[in-house]
Amino acid sequence: MAFTQGPLPIRLRLTQGLGAMAFGVKDNGFSFFLLIFYNQVLGMDAGLVGLALMLALVFDAVLDPLIGYFSDRTYTRWGRRLPWLYIAPWPLAIMWILLWSPPGGEAPSFFGLLGIAVGVRVLLSACEVPQVSLLPEITSDYDERTTLFRYRYLMGWGGGILMMVLAYTVFMRGPDGILEPEGYVGFGIAGAAIMALSVVGSALGLHKLVAHPPAKRPPPFRWRDAFAEIKEAFSEKAFLIFAAGAMAAYISQGTTFSISNYLNVFVWQLDQVEIPGLPIRLTGLTAYPLVLFLSAVLMFIVVSPLHRRFGKAYTAAGGALAAFVLAFIPYMLFLLGAWPQVGTLNSTMLFYLFLVFANASGIVSMISASSMVAEIIELFEERTGERAEGKFYAGNWLVQKCATGAGIFISGQIIALAQMPAKAKAGEVGMDVLSPMILLYAGVSLILAVIAAYWLARFPITRESHEARLALLDDAARADAEGEVLPP
């Protein structure tokens, strides 16, 4: 039985979502800033940086099944998940600071970057896997699960965007902007504080609800079973279909996030534009996080009505296709010479108009796909009689991290193939570099959007089948409690 029944109070939604700020801070740092920091600021080769980040993600993804397996088998008076959420954030904060303040202020070796990145990734997983595994335990309602994911995505995007605002307006507001090396020290310290406080704060807020021993003592830990469980997760047909679509969507997201600062600075020249009529100085680049937050708010408003109207599968598929089309109209017009002069207010405002709806569509697709995992858990329970939230969310993170790492790797290769010069300046990069960079990025994104839409649309669990399954599981639970025997 879930911890709650019926509609969830706002306080609970906010508390559960709060912990996602740590993931947002990490995602923002890795996806938007880390490649350009190590490549353009510290001078490391973009291809090597992309390779190191991809390998770190793959290594982390391989360890995620162990974290999910340990989390499912943690048996304390505070339950299965809370001990992880109280311990893991503190070493995570230390590793995050080290990532942005490498010893000596110089670029580490390839293996040095790989080691730090792996440490951050694994410790973040020790927070995120147990935290997300709580979600299907809190409620079994189809729509309330979507609501909890809405709040998690909104808070996650809020954490990432807060770091972006701080980067552009506080830590990197000097003449060199995001190429200012000293600003990344404060950026790392602020991010570490937000990570630790958000995870621990969420755990404290949920403590009264979830801090009790599990209903059943889990079986003992066995090393040989740890990866066998993730194999069992991938034996579920519904999970395989989800994973195929999510893999493509996550690769696309990783590629988009990691290449966006290159596009914003060198194609759209957002840092060259000042937005008039405001009491504070705001450039096109410092307004960028505000536009992203507006798209997250738009997602928050529309995703539940879309799920009620079309279901999670078709909403996820449609969002993936809409995100690609809306995102690449500006680039197509730019290459055709039909776009306003870049570096002007007209160009920036028009680009942001497309970006709001494209990014909102992309988030709708991702939140719809993530919410599908909760329904797979009851499908597995119906077949095996076992609750295994950690197993399936570890599988989800394995897919996401391998795919996001692939996306960052692809961005690094696109930048290298386009022959982007090191420590380049906005307005000084020619079309001989920008055109191949845009075309390679567009081609990869189109292929990924089609693959994601095809598989996500085929997800077999509907609202009706989920609710029928819950009714059967409830009947079985009551019969077990009363000593009855139900027919198969």
C-alpha positions in Angstrom: 0.0 0.0 0.0 1.2 3.5 -0.7 1.9 6.0 2.1 -1.0 8.2 1.1 -4.4 8.0 -0.5 -6.2 10.6 -2.5 -5.0 14.1 -3.5 -1.6 15.1 -2.2 -1.2 18.3 -0.2 0.8 21.1 -1.7 3.3 20.9 1.1 4.1 17.3 0.3 4.4 18.0 -3.4 6.9 20.9 -2.7 8.9 18.9 -0.2 9.3 15.9 -2.5 10.2 18.1 -5.4 12.7 20.1 -3.4 15.4 17.4 -3.5 15.4 17.6 -7.4 17.2 20.9 -7.1 20.4 19.0 -6.6 19.9 17.2 -9.8 19.1 20.5 -11.5 22.3 22.1 -10.3 24.3 19.0 -11.4 22.6 18.9 -14.8 23.1 22.6 -15.4 26.7 22.4 -14.5 27.6 19.3 -16.5 25.4 20.1 -19.5 25.8 23.9 -19.9 29.1 24.9 -18.4 31.5 22.0 -17.9 32.4 21.5 -21.6 33.0 25.2 -22.3 34.8 25.6 -18.9 37.3 22.9 -19.5 37.7 23.5 -23.2 37.5 27.3 -23.7 38.7 28.5 -20.2 41.2 25.8 -19.2 42.2 24.9 -22.7 41.5 21.1 -22.8 40.7 19.6 -26.1 36.8 19.5 -26.6 36.9 15.9 -27.9 38.8 14.7 -24.8 36.5 16.6 -22.4 33.5 15.1 -24.1 35.1 11.6 -23.9 35.9 12.0 -20.2 32.3 13.1 -19.4 30.8 10.3 -21.4 33.0 7.7 -19.7 32.1 9.2 -16.3 28.4 8.8 -17.1 28.8 5.3 -18.3 30.8 4.3 -15.2 28.1 5.9 -13.0 25.4 4.2 -14.9 27.0 0.8 -14.3 27.1 1.5 -10.6 23.4 2.7 -10.5 22.0 -0.8 -10.3 24.1 -1.3 -7.1 22.7 1.9 -5.6 19.1 0.8 -6.5 19.8 -2.7 -5.2 21.3 -1.4 -1.9 18.4 1.1 -1.5 15.8 -1.6 -2.0 17.5 -3.7 0.7 18.2 -1.0 3.2 16.3 -1.9 6.3 16.3 0.7 9.1 13.7 2.2 11.5 13.8 5.2 9.2 12.8 3.1 6.2 14.8 2.2 3.0 15.6 5.6 1.5 16.1 8.3 4.2 19.6 7.1 5.4 20.9 7.7 1.9 19.4 11.2 1.7 21.0 12.2 5.0 24.5 10.9 4.3 25.3 11.3 0.6 24.8 15.1 0.0 27.8 16.1 2.1 30.6 14.3 0.2 28.8 15.3 -3.0 29.1 19.0 -2.1 32.9 18.5 -1.6 33.4 16.8 -4.9 31.3 19.4 -6.7 33.6 22.2 -5.4 36.7 20.3 -6.5 35.2 19.9 -10.0 35.1 23.7 -10.5 38.3 24.4 -8.6 40.9 21.9 -10.0 44.2 21.9 -8.1 46.5 24.7 -9.1 43.7 26.4 -11.1 44.9 24.5 -14.2 43.3 21.8 -16.4 43.7 18.4 -14.8 44.8 15.4 -16.8 42.3 13.4 -18.7 42.1 10.8 -15.9 42.0 13.5 -13.3 38.9 15.0 -14.8 37.4 11.5 -15.3 38.0 10.7 -11.6 36.4 13.9 -10.3 33.4 13.6 -12.7 32.8 9.9 -11.6 32.9 10.9 -8.0 30.3 13.6 -8.5 28.1 11.4 -10.6 28.1 8.4 -8.2 27.3 10.6 -5.1 24.5 12.4 -7.0 23.0 9.0 -7.8 23.2 8.0 -4.1 20.8 11.0 -3.6 18.6 10.8 -6.7 17.9 7.0 -7.0 16.6 6.6 -3.4 14.7 9.9 -3.7 12.9 9.1 -6.9 12.2 5.6 -5.6 10.1 7.2 -2.9 7.7 8.6 -5.4 5.7 5.4 -6.3 5.8 4.6 -2.6 4.1 7.9 -1.7 1.1 7.4 -4.1 -0.2 4.9 -6.5 -2.6 7.3 -8.2 -1.9 7.7 -12.0 -2.4 11.5 -12.0 -0.9 12.3 -8.6 2.3 10.6 -9.8 2.4 13.0 -12.8 1.8 15.8 -10.3 4.8 14.8 -8.2 7.0 14.6 -11.3 5.7 18.0 -12.4 7.0 19.4 -9.1 10.3 17.5 -9.3 10.9 18.8 -12.8 9.9 22.4 -11.9 12.2 22.4 -8.9 15.0 20.7 -10.8 14.8 23.3 -13.5 14.5 25.9 -10.9 17.8 24.8 -9.3 19.6 24.6 -12.6 18.3 28.0 -13.7 19.1 29.6 -10.4 22.7 28.5 -10.9 22.6 29.9 -14.5 21.4 33.3 -13.2 24.1 33.3 -10.5 26.7 32.5 -13.2 25.7 35.2 -15.6 24.9 38.0 -13.0 27.1 37.3 -10.0 30.1 35.0 -10.7 30.8 35.6 -14.4 29.7 39.2 -15.0 33.1 40.5 -15.9 34.2 41.5 -19.4 35.0 37.9 -20.4 31.6 36.6 -19.2 31.4 32.8 -19.0 35.0 32.6 -20.1 36.1 34.2 -16.8 38.0 31.5 -14.9 37.8 33.1 -11.4 34.0 33.0 -11.5 33.8 29.3 -11.6 35.2 29.0 -8.0 32.1 30.8 -6.5 29.9 29.0 -9.0 31.1 25.6 -7.5 30.7 26.7 -3.9 27.2 28.0 -4.4 26.1 24.9 -6.3 27.5 22.7 -3.5 25.5 24.5 -0.9 22.2 24.3 -2.9 22.8 20.6 -3.6 23.3 19.6 0.1 20.6 21.7 1.6 17.9 20.7 -0.9 18.4 17.0 -0.5 18.6 17.1 3.3 15.8 19.6 3.5 13.6 17.3 1.4 14.4 14.3 3.5 13.6 16.2 6.7 10.2 17.3 5.2 9.3 13.7 4.3 10.7 12.2 7.5 7.4 11.9 9.4 5.6 10.3 6.4 8.2 7.7 5.4 10.4 7.1 8.4 9.3 3.7 9.5 10.6 0.2 8.8 9.5 -1.5 5.5 6.4 -3.7 5.7 8.6 -6.7 4.7 12.2 -7.3 5.5 14.0 -7.5 2.2 16.1 -10.5 1.3 19.8 -10.3 2.2 22.3 -8.6 -0.2 24.2 -10.9 -2.6 26.7 -9.5 -5.0 25.7 -12.0 -7.7 22.1 -10.8 -7.5 22.8 -7.1 -7.8 23.3 -7.0 -11.6 20.9 -9.9 -12.1 18.2 -7.6 -10.8 18.9 -4.9 -13.4 18.8 -7.6 -16.1 15.4 -8.6 -14.7 14.2 -5.0 -15.1 15.2 -5.0 -18.7 13.3 -8.3 -19.2 10.1 -6.4 -18.8 8.8 -5.6 -22.3 7.2 -2.3 -21.1 10.6 -1.2 -19.7 12.4 -2.1 -22.9 10.0 0.0 -25.0 10.3 2.9 -22.5 14.1 2.5 -22.5 14.4 2.6 -26.3 12.5 5.9 -26.6 14.0 7.4 -23.5 17.5 6.6 -24.7 17.0 8.6 -27.8 15.4 11.5 -25.9 18.1 11.6 -23.4 20.9 11.6 -26.0 19.1 14.5 -27.7 18.8 16.4 -24.5 22.5 15.8 -23.6 23.6 17.0 -27.0 21.4 20.1 -26.9 22.4 21.2 -23.4 26.1 20.7 -23.8 26.3 22.6 -27.2 23.9 25.4 -26.2 26.5 27.8 -24.9 28.5 27.5 -28.1 25.3 28.3 -30.1 24.2 31.1 -27.8 27.5 32.9 -27.9 28.9 32.1 -31.4 25.8 31.8 -33.5 23.2 34.0 -31.8 25.7 36.3 -30.1 23.3 36.8 -27.1 26.0 38.4 -25.0 26.2 41.3 -27.4 22.6 42.3 -26.9 21.3 44.6 -24.2 17.6 44.5 -23.3 16.3 48.1 -22.9 13.7 49.4 -20.5 14.7 47.5 -17.4 16.0 48.9 -14.1 19.0 46.6 -14.2 21.4 45.8 -17.0 20.2 42.6 -18.7 21.9 41.1 -21.8 20.5 38.5 -24.1 22.7 35.9 -22.4 21.7 36.8 -18.8 18.0 36.6 -19.9 18.5 33.1 -21.2 17.9 31.3 -17.9 14.7 33.4 -17.4 13.4 32.2 -20.8 14.2 28.6 -19.8 12.3 29.0 -16.5 9.3 30.4 -18.4 9.3 27.3 -20.5 9.4 25.1 -17.4 6.4 27.0 -16.0 4.6 26.5 -19.3 5.3 22.7 -19.0 4.0 22.8 -15.4 0.7 24.2 -16.7 0.1 22.0 -19.7 1.5 18.6 -18.9 -1.4 17.3 -16.7 -4.1 18.3 -19.2 -2.2 16.7 -22.0 -1.9 13.4 -20.0 -5.6 13.5 -19.3 -6.4 14.1 -23.0 -3.8 12.0 -24.8 -2.1 9.7 -22.1 1.5 9.7 -21.2 2.8 7.8 -24.2 1.4 10.0 -27.0 2.2 13.1 -25.0 5.8 12.0 -24.8 6.0 11.2 -28.5 4.4 14.4 -29.6 6.6 16.5 -27.3 9.7 15.0 -28.8 8.7 15.9 -32.3 7.4 19.3 -31.5 10.6 20.2 -29.6 12.7 19.4 -32.7 10.6 21.3 -35.2 10.3 24.4 -33.0 14.0 24.4 -32.0 15.3 24.2 -35.5 13.2 26.7 -37.4 15.5 29.5 -36.3 18.6 27.7 -37.4 17.1 26.9 -40.8 16.1 30.5 -41.3 19.6 31.6 -40.2 21.3 29.4 -42.7 19.0 30.5 -45.5 19.7 34.2 -44.7 16.1 34.9 -43.8 16.8 35.6 -40.1 17.2 39.1 -38.6 20.8 40.3 -38.0 22.2 38.2 -35.1 23.4 40.2 -32.1 20.4 42.5 -32.3 17.3 42.8 -30.1 15.0 41.6 -32.9 17.0 38.4 -33.4 17.2 37.7 -29.7 13.5 38.2 -29.0 12.5 36.0 -32.0 14.9 33.3 -31.0 13.6 33.3 -27.4 10.0 33.0 -28.7 10.8 29.7 -30.4 12.9 28.6 -27.5 10.1 28.9 -24.9 7.8 26.6 -26.8 10.6 24.2 -28.0 12.0 23.7 -24.5 8.6 23.4 -23.0 7.8 20.6 -25.5 11.0 18.9 -24.7 10.4 18.9 -20.9 6.8 17.7 -21.5 8.3 14.7 -23.4 10.8 14.0 -20.7 8.4 14.3 -17.7 5.9 12.0 -19.5 8.6 9.4 -20.1 9.9 9.6 -16.6 6.4 9.2 -15.2 5.9 5.9 -17.1 8.5 4.1 -14.9 6.1 4.3 -11.9 3.5 2.3 -13.8 6.0 -0.4 -14.7 6.6 -1.1 -11.0 3.0 -2.3 -10.5 3.2 -4.3 -13.7 6.3 -6.1 -12.3 4.6 -6.5 -8.9 1.6 -8.1 -10.5 3.8 -10.6 -12.3 6.3 -11.4 -9.4 4.7 -10.2 -6.2 7.7 -8.0 -5.5 8.0 -4.2 -5.1 11.2 -3.0 -6.7 11.2 0.8 -7.1 15.0 1.0 -6.8 15.6 -1.6 -9.4 13.5 0.2 -12.1 14.7 3.7 -11.3 18.3 2.4 -11.3 17.5 1.0 -14.8 16.1 4.4 -15.8 19.2 6.2 -14.5 21.4 3.7 -16.4 19.6 4.6 -19.6 19.6 8.3 -18.9 23.3 8.6 -17.9 24.6 6.5 -20.7 22.5 8.5 -23.1 23.4 11.9 -21.6 27.0 10.9 -21.7 26.6 10.0 -25.4 25.0 13.4 -26.0 27.9 15.3 -24.4 30.4 13.1 -26.3 28.5 13.9 -29.6 28.6 17.6 -28.8 32.3 17.4 -28.3 32.8 15.7 -31.6 30.5 18.1 -33.4 32.6 21.0 -32.1 35.8 19.3 -33.0 34.6 18.4 -36.5 33.5 22.0 -37.1 37.0 23.0 -36.1 35.9 25.5 -33.5 39.1 27.4 -32.4 40.1 27.4 -28.7 39.4 30.6 -26.8 37.3 32.0 -29.7 35.5 35.3 -29.4 31.8 36.0 -30.3 31.5 37.6 -33.8 34.9 36.3 -34.9 33.9 32.8 -35.8 33.0 32.4 -39.5 30.3 30.5 -41.3 32.9 27.9 -42.4 32.7 26.8 -38.7 29.2 27.7 -37.8 27.4 26.1 -40.8 28.8 22.5 -40.3 28.3 22.8 -36.5 24.6 23.7 -37.0 24.0 21.1 -39.8 25.7 18.2 -37.8 23.6 19.2 -34.7 20.4 19.3 -36.7 21.0 16.0 -38.4 21.7 14.2 -35.1 18.7 15.8 -33.4 16.3 14.9 -36.2 17.2 11.2 -36.1 17.0 11.1 -32.3 13.6 12.8 -32.3 12.1 10.3 -34.7 13.4 7.3 -32.8 12.2 8.7 -29.4 8.7 9.5 -30.8 8.3 6.0 -32.4 9.2 4.0 -29.3 7.5 6.2 -26.7 4.2 6.1 -28.6 4.3 2.3 -28.4 4.4 2.2 -24.5 1.8 -0.4 -23.6 0.5 0.8 -20.2 -2.5 3.1 -20.3 -4.5 4.8 -17.5 -7.2 2.1 -17.8 -4.8 -0.9 -17.6 -2.9 0.7 -14.7 -6.1 1.3 -12.7 -7.3 -2.2 -13.3 -4.0 -3.5 -12.2 -4.1 -1.5 -9.0 -7.6 -2.9 -8.2 -6.2 -6.5 -8.6 -3.2 -5.8 -6.4 -5.5 -4.2 -3.7 -7.8 -7.3 -3.8 -4.7 -9.5 -3.4 -3.4 -7.5 -0.5 -6.7 -7.6 1.3 -7.0 -11.4 0.7 -3.5 -11.9 2.0 -4.2 -9.9 5.2 -7.5 -11.9 5.8 -6.0 -15.3 5.0 -8.1 -15.8 1.9 -7.1 -17.5 -1.3 -7.9 -15.7 -4.6 -8.2 -17.6 -7.9 -5.3 -16.8 -10.3 
